[in-house]
Amino acid sequence: PGGMAGFFGKHELVEFLQMIETNTKTGMLSIKSAKLGGHLAFQEGRLRAAVTESGLRGDDAISAVLDVRDGGQFEFKPKLPKGFQPHMNMGVSSLLLEALRRMDEEESEETQRF
């Protein structure tokens, strides 16, 4: 009970993350796309751990997950694994603002090349 699963498009993942923060959810969000598999752990709406299947952790894992622009699948389970140890304590809003800033920088760099 309380879990969710489905597919997400280009910006729907961001909206789902905002919902987790707004509703102060606790649980594990698993993401799977053609290019990436990853897991984000939340406690009371705050990001507490991030890892990808390729071994990225922390900020690098967050960047990789947020860079998924081709859509994919998600599953949110409203509990954390037994013995879970948090590695970070980050608000989703600040995380998303940082990701948007990086995307803007990348687009600006690409525009300057032409």
MONORQUI-V930348 format. One record per backbone hydrogen bond with DSSP energy under -1.0 kcal/mol. NH is the residue of the N-H (numbers start at 1). CO is the residue of the C=O. E is the energy in kcal/mol with one decimal. If there is no record, write none. Layout:
nh = {NH/NH}
co = {CO/CO}
e = {E/E}
//
This chain:
nh = {4/6/8/15/16/17/18/19/20/21/22/23/24/25/27/28/29/30/31/32/33/38/39/40/41/42/43/45/46/47/48/49/51/52/53/55/58/60/62/63/64/65/66/67/68/72/73/74/75/76/77/79/84/87/88/90/95/96/97/98/99/100/101/102/103/104/105/106/107/108/109/110/111/112/114}
co = {76/74/72/11/12/13/14/15/16/17/18/19/21/20/42/77/40/75/38/73/36/31/51/29/49/27/46/25/43/90/41/41/39/56/37/52/50/57/58/59/60/61/62/63/65/8/32/6/30/4/28/77/81/48/48/47/91/92/93/94/95/96/97/98/99/100/101/102/103/104/105/106/107/108/111}
e = {-2.1/-2.2/-2.7/-1.5/-2.2/-2.4/-2.1/-1.9/-2.1/-2.0/-2.9/-2.4/-1.6/-2.3/-2.2/-2.5/-3.2/-3.1/-3.0/-2.5/-3.3/-2.4/-3.1/-2.7/-2.8/-2.9/-2.3/-3.1/-2.0/-2.9/-3.3/-1.2/-2.2/-2.2/-3.0/-1.6/-1.8/-1.1/-2.3/-2.5/-2.1/-2.5/-2.7/-1.2/-1.4/-1.9/-3.3/-2.7/-1.9/-3.6/-2.5/-1.5/-1.8/-3.1/-1.8/-2.4/-1.8/-2.7/-2.3/-2.1/-2.0/-2.6/-2.2/-2.2/-2.2/-2.4/-2.2/-2.4/-2.5/-2.4/-2.5/-2.3/-2.2/-2.0/-1.0}
//
